[in-house]
Amino acid sequence: MSETPFVPRPCPICSKPSTEAARPFCSTRCANVDLQHWLTGAYALPAEEEDNIDEEGDGDGA
Ligand SMILES: [Zn+2]
């Protein structure tokens, strides 16, 4: 009862239906592409967190 059948989901890379062999990707090729994204992203962390400044608790009143 705990066995869930393989449900093909869209590949996060190319949106094609994923295969059970390379899930959640459609192929190992897309898996590699995703891996590259992770690697390059880890090497060059984009600093786009300057538009989300949390300044709460400053006593702004109502
Ligand atoms: Zn794909």
N, CA, C, O and the ligand as a Tripos MOL2 file, in Angstrom:
@<TRIPOS>MOLECULE
protein
  249   247    63     0     0
PROTEIN
NO_CHARGES

@<TRIPOS>ATOM
      1 N           0.8390   -1.2010    0.0000 N.3       1 MET1
      2 CA          0.0000    0.0000    0.0000 C.3       1 MET1
      3 C           0.8770    1.2560    0.0000 C.2       1 MET1
      4 O           0.3880    2.3670   -0.2050 O.2       1 MET1
      5 N           2.1680    1.0640    0.2310 N.am      2 SER2
      6 CA          3.0390    2.2270    0.2880 C.3       2 SER2
      7 C           3.7890    2.4180   -1.0190 C.2       2 SER2
      8 O           4.6600    3.2800   -1.1370 O.2       2 SER2
      9 N           3.4390    1.6080   -1.9820 N.am      3 GLU3
     10 CA          4.1220    1.7420   -3.2620 C.3       3 GLU3
     11 C           3.3890    2.7320   -4.1410 C.2       3 GLU3
     12 O           2.2260    2.5360   -4.4930 O.2       3 GLU3
     13 N           4.0720    3.7770   -4.4830 N.am      4 THR4
     14 CA          3.4470    4.7790   -5.3410 C.3       4 THR4
     15 C           3.9400    4.5930   -6.7650 C.2       4 THR4
     16 O           5.1430    4.5190   -7.0110 O.2       4 THR4
     17 N           3.0290    4.5200   -7.6720 N.am      5 PRO5
     18 CA          3.4130    4.3550   -9.0740 C.3       5 PRO5
     19 C           4.1440    5.5820   -9.5890 C.2       5 PRO5
     20 O           3.9440    6.7010   -9.1170 O.2       5 PRO5
     21 N           4.9900    5.3360  -10.5650 N.am      6 PHE6
     22 CA          5.7470    6.4560  -11.1290 C.3       6 PHE6
     23 C           4.8310    7.3720  -11.9110 C.2       6 PHE6
     24 O           4.1530    6.9500  -12.8480 O.2       6 PHE6
     25 N           4.8230    8.6150  -11.5190 N.am      7 VAL7
     26 CA          4.0000    9.5990  -12.2200 C.3       7 VAL7
     27 C           4.9120   10.5480  -12.9870 C.2       7 VAL7
     28 O           5.6830   11.3000  -12.3900 O.2       7 VAL7
     29 N           4.8210   10.5100  -14.2840 N.am      8 PRO8
     30 CA          5.6690   11.3900  -15.0830 C.3       8 PRO8
     31 C           5.3440   12.8530  -14.8500 C.2       8 PRO8
     32 O           4.2040   13.2930  -14.9970 O.2       8 PRO8
     33 N           6.3620   13.5780  -14.4900 N.am      9 ARG9
     34 CA          6.1720   15.0130  -14.2840 C.3       9 ARG9
     35 C           6.9720   15.7600  -15.3320 C.2       9 ARG9
     36 O           7.9220   15.2220  -15.9020 O.2       9 ARG9
     37 N           6.5910   16.9860  -15.5820 N.am     10 PRO10
     38 CA          7.3390   17.7670  -16.5640 C.3      10 PRO10
     39 C           8.7730   17.9690  -16.1240 C.2      10 PRO10
     40 O           9.0410   18.3050  -14.9710 O.2      10 PRO10
     41 N           9.6800   17.7660  -17.0380 N.am     11 CYS11
     42 CA         11.0910   17.9780  -16.7640 C.3      11 CYS11
     43 C          11.3250   19.4420  -16.4060 C.2      11 CYS11
     44 O          10.8980   20.3300  -17.1440 O.2      11 CYS11
     45 N          11.9920   19.7050  -15.2940 N.am     12 PRO12
     46 CA         12.2280   21.0900  -14.8850 C.3      12 PRO12
     47 C          13.1200   21.8440  -15.8570 C.2      12 PRO12
     48 O          13.2100   23.0700  -15.7990 O.2      12 PRO12
     49 N          13.7690   21.1250  -16.7390 N.am     13 ILE13
     50 CA         14.6710   21.7730  -17.6830 C.3      13 ILE13
     51 C          13.9630   22.0950  -18.9840 C.2      13 ILE13
     52 O          14.0220   23.2240  -19.4700 O.2      13 ILE13
     53 N          13.2950   21.0990  -19.5470 N.am     14 CYS14
     54 CA         12.7100   21.3120  -20.8680 C.3      14 CYS14
     55 C          11.2090   21.0420  -20.8790 C.2      14 CYS14
     56 O          10.5690   21.1240  -21.9280 O.2      14 CYS14
     57 N          10.6470   20.7210  -19.7180 N.am     15 SER15
     58 CA          9.1980   20.5720  -19.5770 C.3      15 SER15
     59 C           8.6420   19.3500  -20.2900 C.2      15 SER15
     60 O           7.4270   19.1870  -20.4070 O.2      15 SER15
     61 N           9.5420   18.4890  -20.7680 N.am     16 LYS16
     62 CA          9.0440   17.2490  -21.3480 C.3      16 LYS16
     63 C           8.6880   16.2810  -20.2260 C.2      16 LYS16
     64 O           9.1950   16.4110  -19.1120 O.2      16 LYS16
     65 N           7.8340   15.3250  -20.5070 N.am     17 PRO17
     66 CA          7.5040   14.3320  -19.4820 C.3      17 PRO17
     67 C           8.7520   13.5880  -19.0360 C.2      17 PRO17
     68 O           9.5310   13.1090  -19.8590 O.2      17 PRO17
     69 N           8.9290   13.4990  -17.7430 N.am     18 SER18
     70 CA         10.1110   12.8430  -17.2180 C.3      18 SER18
     71 C          10.0010   11.3270  -17.3600 C.2      18 SER18
     72 O           8.9110   10.7700  -17.4950 O.2      18 SER18
     73 N          11.1480   10.6900  -17.3250 N.am     19 THR19
     74 CA         11.1790    9.2410  -17.4010 C.3      19 THR19
     75 C          11.5920    8.6730  -16.0600 C.2      19 THR19
     76 O          12.2460    9.3420  -15.2590 O.2      19 THR19
     77 N          11.2060    7.4400  -15.8280 N.am     20 GLU20
     78 CA         11.4940    6.8390  -14.5350 C.3      20 GLU20
     79 C          12.9980    6.6730  -14.3380 C.2      20 GLU20
     80 O          13.4880    6.6840  -13.2090 O.2      20 GLU20
     81 N          13.7080    6.5210  -15.4180 N.am     21 ALA21
     82 CA         15.1480    6.2890  -15.3200 C.3      21 ALA21
     83 C          15.8950    7.5560  -14.9450 C.2      21 ALA21
     84 O          16.9290    7.4990  -14.2790 O.2      21 ALA21
     85 N          15.3850    8.6740  -15.3620 N.am     22 ALA22
     86 CA         16.1220    9.9230  -15.1630 C.3      22 ALA22
     87 C          15.3060   10.9480  -14.3970 C.2      22 ALA22
     88 O          15.6130   12.1400  -14.4100 O.2      22 ALA22
     89 N          14.2770   10.4790  -13.7380 N.am     23 ARG23
     90 CA         13.4390   11.4160  -13.0060 C.3      23 ARG23
     91 C          14.2670   12.2250  -12.0110 C.2      23 ARG23
     92 O          15.2660   11.7070  -11.5120 O.2      23 ARG23
     93 N          13.9110   13.4390  -11.7060 N.am     24 PRO24
     94 CA         12.6900   14.0540  -12.2270 C.3      24 PRO24
     95 C          12.8770   14.6730  -13.6070 C.2      24 PRO24
     96 O          12.0730   15.4930  -14.0510 O.2      24 PRO24
     97 N          13.9400   14.2720  -14.2690 N.am     25 PHE25
     98 CA         14.2140   14.8430  -15.5850 C.3      25 PHE25
     99 C          13.7610   13.8840  -16.6770 C.2      25 PHE25
    100 O          13.4290   12.7290  -16.4110 O.2      25 PHE25
    101 N          13.7530   14.3790  -17.8990 N.am     26 CYS26
    102 CA         13.3130   13.5460  -19.0040 C.3      26 CYS26
    103 C          14.4720   12.6750  -19.4820 C.2      26 CYS26
    104 O          14.2630   11.6430  -20.1210 O.2      26 CYS26
    105 N          15.6810   13.0950  -19.1710 N.am     27 SER27
    106 CA         16.8430   12.3350  -19.6050 C.3      27 SER27
    107 C          18.0340   12.7280  -18.7540 C.2      27 SER27
    108 O          18.0120   13.7440  -18.0600 O.2      27 SER27
    109 N          19.0730   11.9090  -18.8160 N.am     28 THR28
    110 CA         20.2670   12.2290  -18.0380 C.3      28 THR28
    111 C          20.8990   13.5200  -18.5430 C.2      28 THR28
    112 O          21.6260   14.2030  -17.8210 O.2      28 THR28
    113 N          20.6070   13.8300  -19.7790 N.am     29 ARG29
    114 CA         21.1550   15.0580  -20.3440 C.3      29 ARG29
    115 C          20.6290   16.2770  -19.5820 C.2      29 ARG29
    116 O          21.3860   17.1710  -19.2040 O.2      29 ARG29
    117 N          19.3260   16.2850  -19.3700 N.am     30 CYS30
    118 CA         18.7420   17.3980  -18.6410 C.3      30 CYS30
    119 C          19.2020   17.3730  -17.1890 C.2      30 CYS30
    120 O          19.3570   18.4250  -16.5690 O.2      30 CYS30
    121 N          19.4190   16.1930  -16.6470 N.am     31 ALA31
    122 CA         19.9300   16.0880  -15.2820 C.3      31 ALA31
    123 C          21.2860   16.7520  -15.1930 C.2      31 ALA31
    124 O          21.5960   17.4140  -14.2030 O.2      31 ALA31
    125 N          22.0960   16.5770  -16.2260 N.am     32 ASN32
    126 CA         23.4120   17.2030  -16.2490 C.3      32 ASN32
    127 C          23.2870   18.7120  -16.3620 C.2      32 ASN32
    128 O          24.0460   19.4620  -15.7480 O.2      32 ASN32
    129 N          22.3260   19.1410  -17.1500 N.am     33 VAL33
    130 CA         22.1100   20.5770  -17.3010 C.3      33 VAL33
    131 C          21.7580   21.1920  -15.9530 C.2      33 VAL33
    132 O          22.2580   22.2550  -15.5830 O.2      33 VAL33
    133 N          20.8900   20.5020  -15.2350 N.am     34 ASP34
    134 CA         20.4940   21.0080  -13.9310 C.3      34 ASP34
    135 C          21.6890   21.0170  -12.9880 C.2      34 ASP34
    136 O          21.8640   21.9370  -12.1900 O.2      34 ASP34
    137 N          22.5030   19.9790  -13.0960 N.am     35 LEU35
    138 CA         23.6890   19.8950  -12.2490 C.3      35 LEU35
    139 C          24.6170   21.0640  -12.5340 C.2      35 LEU35
    140 O          25.1970   21.6530  -11.6220 O.2      35 LEU35
    141 N          24.7480   21.3890  -13.8080 N.am     36 GLN36
    142 CA         25.5930   22.5170  -14.1810 C.3      36 GLN36
    143 C          25.0600   23.8100  -13.5760 C.2      36 GLN36
    144 O          25.8220   24.6670  -13.1270 O.2      36 GLN36
    145 N          23.7490   23.9290  -13.5740 N.am     37 HIS37
    146 CA         23.1520   25.1240  -12.9930 C.3      37 HIS37
    147 C          23.5330   25.2500  -11.5290 C.2      37 HIS37
    148 O          23.8510   26.3310  -11.0350 O.2      37 HIS37
    149 N          23.4910   24.1200  -10.8550 N.am     38 TRP38
    150 CA         23.8170   24.1240   -9.4380 C.3      38 TRP38
    151 C          25.2810   24.4820   -9.2300 C.2      38 TRP38
    152 O          25.6220   25.2810   -8.3580 O.2      38 TRP38
    153 N          26.1320   23.8830  -10.0380 N.am     39 LEU39
    154 CA         27.5640   24.1150   -9.8790 C.3      39 LEU39
    155 C          27.9110   25.5650  -10.1620 C.2      39 LEU39
    156 O          28.5980   26.2200   -9.3780 O.2      39 LEU39
    157 N          27.4290   26.0540  -11.2870 N.am     40 THR40
    158 CA         27.7470   27.4380  -11.6500 C.3      40 THR40
    159 C          27.1180   28.3960  -10.6500 C.2      40 THR40
    160 O          27.6870   29.4390  -10.3300 O.2      40 THR40
    161 N          25.9520   28.0350  -10.1660 N.am     41 GLY41
    162 CA         25.2980   28.8950   -9.1910 C.3      41 GLY41
    163 C          26.0650   28.9270   -7.8840 C.2      41 GLY41
    164 O          26.1030   29.9440   -7.1930 O.2      41 GLY41
    165 N          26.6750   27.8030   -7.5560 N.am     42 ALA42
    166 CA         27.4370   27.7420   -6.3150 C.3      42 ALA42
    167 C          28.7290   28.5320   -6.4440 C.2      42 ALA42
    168 O          29.2510   29.0720   -5.4690 O.2      42 ALA42
    169 N          29.2280   28.5860   -7.6660 N.am     43 TYR43
    170 CA         30.4820   29.3060   -7.8790 C.3      43 TYR43
    171 C          30.2480   30.8110   -7.8350 C.2      43 TYR43
    172 O          31.0300   31.5640   -7.2530 O.2      43 TYR43
    173 N          29.1690   31.2250   -8.4560 N.am     44 ALA44
    174 CA         28.8970   32.6580   -8.5170 C.3      44 ALA44
    175 C          27.5310   32.9410   -7.9150 C.2      44 ALA44
    176 O          26.5180   32.9770   -8.6140 O.2      44 ALA44
    177 N          27.5250   33.1370   -6.6230 N.am     45 LEU45
    178 CA         26.2620   33.4140   -5.9610 C.3      45 LEU45
    179 C          25.7800   34.8140   -6.3010 C.2      45 LEU45
    180 O          26.4380   35.8050   -5.9820 O.2      45 LEU45
    181 N          24.6490   34.8840   -6.9370 N.am     46 PRO46
    182 CA         24.1060   36.2020   -7.2760 C.3      46 PRO46
    183 C          23.5970   36.9110   -6.0310 C.2      46 PRO46
    184 O          22.8970   36.3220   -5.2080 O.2      46 PRO46
    185 N          23.9460   38.1410   -5.9090 N.am     47 ALA47
    186 CA         23.5370   38.9120   -4.7300 C.3      47 ALA47
    187 C          22.3450   39.7870   -5.0720 C.2      47 ALA47
    188 O          22.4680   40.9990   -5.2520 O.2      47 ALA47
    189 N          21.2120   39.1560   -5.1540 N.am     48 GLU48
    190 CA         20.0090   39.9310   -5.4430 C.3      48 GLU48
    191 C          19.0330   39.8440   -4.2660 C.2      48 GLU48
    192 O          17.8830   39.4210   -4.3890 O.2      48 GLU48
    193 N          19.5560   40.2610   -3.1430 N.am     49 GLU49
    194 CA         18.7240   40.2140   -1.9390 C.3      49 GLU49
    195 C          18.6740   41.5770   -1.2840 C.2      49 GLU49
    196 O          18.6350   41.6950   -0.0590 O.2      49 GLU49
    197 N          18.6760   42.5940   -2.1070 N.am     50 GLU50
    198 CA         18.7010   43.9470   -1.5460 C.3      50 GLU50
    199 C          17.3380   44.6150   -1.6330 C.2      50 GLU50
    200 O          17.1500   45.7620   -1.2280 O.2      50 GLU50
    201 N          16.4050   43.8630   -2.1700 N.am     51 ASP51
    202 CA         15.0710   44.4420   -2.3030 C.3      51 ASP51
    203 C          14.1150   43.8190   -1.3000 C.2      51 ASP51
    204 O          12.8970   43.9730   -1.3890 O.2      51 ASP51
    205 N          14.6940   43.1210   -0.3570 N.am     52 ASN52
    206 CA         13.8720   42.3960    0.5960 C.3      52 ASN52
    207 C          14.3360   42.6900    2.0180 C.2      52 ASN52
    208 O          14.5890   41.7830    2.8110 O.2      52 ASN52
    209 N          14.4380   43.9380    2.3050 N.am     53 ILE53
    210 CA         14.9200   44.3230    3.6280 C.3      53 ILE53
    211 C          13.7580   44.3070    4.6240 C.2      53 ILE53
    212 O          12.7430   44.9840    4.4610 O.2      53 ILE53
    213 N          13.9630   43.5190    5.6310 N.am     54 ASP54
    214 CA         12.9240   43.4130    6.6440 C.3      54 ASP54
    215 C          13.1870   44.4060    7.7740 C.2      54 ASP54
    216 O          14.0970   44.2220    8.5820 O.2      54 ASP54
    217 N          12.4050   45.4200    7.8130 N.am     55 GLU55
    218 CA         12.5880   46.3930    8.8860 C.3      55 GLU55
    219 C          11.3030   46.5110    9.6790 C.2      55 GLU55
    220 O          10.6220   47.5360    9.6830 O.2      55 GLU55
    221 N          11.0080   45.4160   10.3470 N.am     56 GLU56
    222 CA          9.8020   45.4300   11.1570 C.3      56 GLU56
    223 C          10.1730   45.6450   12.6210 C.2      56 GLU56
    224 O          11.3310   45.4820   13.0070 O.2      56 GLU56
    225 N           9.2050   46.0040   13.4120 N.am     57 GLY57
    226 CA          9.4870   46.2200   14.8190 C.3      57 GLY57
    227 C          10.1870   47.5550   15.0470 C.2      57 GLY57
    228 O          10.9010   47.7320   16.0340 O.2      57 GLY57
    229 N           9.9830   48.4620   14.1540 N.am     58 ASP58
    230 CA         10.6200   49.7610   14.3020 C.3      58 ASP58
    231 C           9.6970   50.7640   15.0010 C.2      58 ASP58
    232 O          10.0470   51.9270   15.2070 O.2      58 ASP58
    233 N           8.5270   50.2800   15.3500 N.am     59 GLY59
    234 CA          7.5780   51.1710   16.0140 C.3      59 GLY59
    235 C           7.0360   52.2080   15.0560 C.2      59 GLY59
    236 O           7.1400   53.4140   15.2810 O.2      59 GLY59
    237 N           6.4550   51.7050   13.9760 N.am     60 ASP60
    238 CA          5.9830   52.6190   12.9480 C.3      60 ASP60
    239 C           4.6160   53.1740   13.2900 C.2      60 ASP60
    240 O           4.0760   54.0030   12.5580 O.2      60 ASP60
    241 N           4.0560   52.7220   14.3960 N.am     61 GLY61
    242 CA          2.7210   53.1490   14.7560 C.3      61 GLY61
    243 C           1.6820   52.4660   13.9010 C.2      61 GLY61
    244 O           1.9450   51.3990   13.3460 O.2      61 GLY61
    245 N           0.5120   53.0510   13.7800 N.am     62 ALA62
    246 CA         -0.5540   52.4300   13.0170 C.3      62 ALA62
    247 C          -0.8330   53.2590   11.7840 C.2      62 ALA62
    248 O          -1.7080   52.9110   10.9910 O.2      62 ALA62
    249 ZN         14.3200   17.5190  -20.1190 Zn       63 ZN63
@<TRIPOS>BOND
     1     1     2 1
     2     2     3 1
     3     3     4 2
     4     3     5 am
     5     5     6 1
     6     6     7 1
     7     7     8 2
     8     7     9 am
     9     9    10 1
    10    10    11 1
    11    11    12 2
    12    11    13 am
    13    13    14 1
    14    14    15 1
    15    15    16 2
    16    15    17 am
    17    17    18 1
    18    18    19 1
    19    19    20 2
    20    19    21 am
    21    21    22 1
    22    22    23 1
    23    23    24 2
    24    23    25 am
    25    25    26 1
    26    26    27 1
    27    27    28 2
    28    27    29 am
    29    29    30 1
    30    30    31 1
    31    31    32 2
    32    31    33 am
    33    33    34 1
    34    34    35 1
    35    35    36 2
    36    35    37 am
    37    37    38 1
    38    38    39 1
    39    39    40 2
    40    39    41 am
    41    41    42 1
    42    42    43 1
    43    43    44 2
    44    43    45 am
    45    45    46 1
    46    46    47 1
    47    47    48 2
    48    47    49 am
    49    49    50 1
    50    50    51 1
    51    51    52 2
    52    51    53 am
    53    53    54 1
    54    54    55 1
    55    55    56 2
    56    55    57 am
    57    57    58 1
    58    58    59 1
    59    59    60 2
    60    59    61 am
    61    61    62 1
    62    62    63 1
    63    63    64 2
    64    63    65 am
    65    65    66 1
    66    66    67 1
    67    67    68 2
    68    67    69 am
    69    69    70 1
    70    70    71 1
    71    71    72 2
    72    71    73 am
    73    73    74 1
    74    74    75 1
    75    75    76 2
    76    75    77 am
    77    77    78 1
    78    78    79 1
    79    79    80 2
    80    79    81 am
    81    81    82 1
    82    82    83 1
    83    83    84 2
    84    83    85 am
    85    85    86 1
    86    86    87 1
    87    87    88 2
    88    87    89 am
    89    89    90 1
    90    90    91 1
    91    91    92 2
    92    91    93 am
    93    93    94 1
    94    94    95 1
    95    95    96 2
    96    95    97 am
    97    97    98 1
    98    98    99 1
    99    99   100 2
   100    99   101 am
   101   101   102 1
   102   102   103 1
   103   103   104 2
   104   103   105 am
   105   105   106 1
   106   106   107 1
   107   107   108 2
   108   107   109 am
   109   109   110 1
   110   110   111 1
   111   111   112 2
   112   111   113 am
   113   113   114 1
   114   114   115 1
   115   115   116 2
   116   115   117 am
   117   117   118 1
   118   118   119 1
   119   119   120 2
   120   119   121 am
   121   121   122 1
   122   122   123 1
   123   123   124 2
   124   123   125 am
   125   125   126 1
   126   126   127 1
   127   127   128 2
   128   127   129 am
   129   129   130 1
   130   130   131 1
   131   131   132 2
   132   131   133 am
   133   133   134 1
   134   134   135 1
   135   135   136 2
   136   135   137 am
   137   137   138 1
   138   138   139 1
   139   139   140 2
   140   139   141 am
   141   141   142 1
   142   142   143 1
   143   143   144 2
   144   143   145 am
   145   145   146 1
   146   146   147 1
   147   147   148 2
   148   147   149 am
   149   149   150 1
   150   150   151 1
   151   151   152 2
   152   151   153 am
   153   153   154 1
   154   154   155 1
   155   155   156 2
   156   155   157 am
   157   157   158 1
   158   158   159 1
   159   159   160 2
   160   159   161 am
   161   161   162 1
   162   162   163 1
   163   163   164 2
   164   163   165 am
   165   165   166 1
   166   166   167 1
   167   167   168 2
   168   167   169 am
   169   169   170 1
   170   170   171 1
   171   171   172 2
   172   171   173 am
   173   173   174 1
   174   174   175 1
   175   175   176 2
   176   175   177 am
   177   177   178 1
   178   178   179 1
   179   179   180 2
   180   179   181 am
   181   181   182 1
   182   182   183 1
   183   183   184 2
   184   183   185 am
   185   185   186 1
   186   186   187 1
   187   187   188 2
   188   187   189 am
   189   189   190 1
   190   190   191 1
   191   191   192 2
   192   191   193 am
   193   193   194 1
   194   194   195 1
   195   195   196 2
   196   195   197 am
   197   197   198 1
   198   198   199 1
   199   199   200 2
   200   199   201 am
   201   201   202 1
   202   202   203 1
   203   203   204 2
   204   203   205 am
   205   205   206 1
   206   206   207 1
   207   207   208 2
   208   207   209 am
   209   209   210 1
   210   210   211 1
   211   211   212 2
   212   211   213 am
   213   213   214 1
   214   214   215 1
   215   215   216 2
   216   215   217 am
   217   217   218 1
   218   218   219 1
   219   219   220 2
   220   219   221 am
   221   221   222 1
   222   222   223 1
   223   223   224 2
   224   223   225 am
   225   225   226 1
   226   226   227 1
   227   227   228 2
   228   227   229 am
   229   229   230 1
   230   230   231 1
   231   231   232 2
   232   231   233 am
   233   233   234 1
   234   234   235 1
   235   235   236 2
   236   235   237 am
   237   237   238 1
   238   238   239 1
   239   239   240 2
   240   239   241 am
   241   241   242 1
   242   242   243 1
   243   243   244 2
   244   243   245 am
   245   245   246 1
   246   246   247 1
   247   247   248 2
@<TRIPOS>SUBSTRUCTURE
     1 MET1         2 RESIDUE 1 A MET
     2 SER2         6 RESIDUE 1 A SER
     3 GLU3        10 RESIDUE 1 A GLU
     4 THR4        14 RESIDUE 1 A THR
     5 PRO5        18 RESIDUE 1 A PRO
     6 PHE6        22 RESIDUE 1 A PHE
     7 VAL7        26 RESIDUE 1 A VAL
     8 PRO8        30 RESIDUE 1 A PRO
     9 ARG9        34 RESIDUE 1 A ARG
    10 PRO10       38 RESIDUE 1 A PRO
    11 CYS11       42 RESIDUE 1 A CYS
    12 PRO12       46 RESIDUE 1 A PRO
    13 ILE13       50 RESIDUE 1 A ILE
    14 CYS14       54 RESIDUE 1 A CYS
    15 SER15       58 RESIDUE 1 A SER
    16 LYS16       62 RESIDUE 1 A LYS
    17 PRO17       66 RESIDUE 1 A PRO
    18 SER18       70 RESIDUE 1 A SER
    19 THR19       74 RESIDUE 1 A THR
    20 GLU20       78 RESIDUE 1 A GLU
    21 ALA21       82 RESIDUE 1 A ALA
    22 ALA22       86 RESIDUE 1 A ALA
    23 ARG23       90 RESIDUE 1 A ARG
    24 PRO24       94 RESIDUE 1 A PRO
    25 PHE25       98 RESIDUE 1 A PHE
    26 CYS26      102 RESIDUE 1 A CYS
    27 SER27      106 RESIDUE 1 A SER
    28 THR28      110 RESIDUE 1 A THR
    29 ARG29      114 RESIDUE 1 A ARG
    30 CYS30      118 RESIDUE 1 A CYS
    31 ALA31      122 RESIDUE 1 A ALA
    32 ASN32      126 RESIDUE 1 A ASN
    33 VAL33      130 RESIDUE 1 A VAL
    34 ASP34      134 RESIDUE 1 A ASP
    35 LEU35      138 RESIDUE 1 A LEU
    36 GLN36      142 RESIDUE 1 A GLN
    37 HIS37      146 RESIDUE 1 A HIS
    38 TRP38      150 RESIDUE 1 A TRP
    39 LEU39      154 RESIDUE 1 A LEU
    40 THR40      158 RESIDUE 1 A THR
    41 GLY41      162 RESIDUE 1 A GLY
    42 ALA42      166 RESIDUE 1 A ALA
    43 TYR43      170 RESIDUE 1 A TYR
    44 ALA44      174 RESIDUE 1 A ALA
    45 LEU45      178 RESIDUE 1 A LEU
    46 PRO46      182 RESIDUE 1 A PRO
    47 ALA47      186 RESIDUE 1 A ALA
    48 GLU48      190 RESIDUE 1 A GLU
    49 GLU49      194 RESIDUE 1 A GLU
    50 GLU50      198 RESIDUE 1 A GLU
    51 ASP51      202 RESIDUE 1 A ASP
    52 ASN52      206 RESIDUE 1 A ASN
    53 ILE53      210 RESIDUE 1 A ILE
    54 ASP54      214 RESIDUE 1 A ASP
    55 GLU55      218 RESIDUE 1 A GLU
    56 GLU56      222 RESIDUE 1 A GLU
    57 GLY57      226 RESIDUE 1 A GLY
    58 ASP58      230 RESIDUE 1 A ASP
    59 GLY59      234 RESIDUE 1 A GLY
    60 ASP60      238 RESIDUE 1 A ASP
    61 GLY61      242 RESIDUE 1 A GLY
    62 ALA62      246 RESIDUE 1 A ALA
    63 ZN63       249 GROUP 0 **** ****
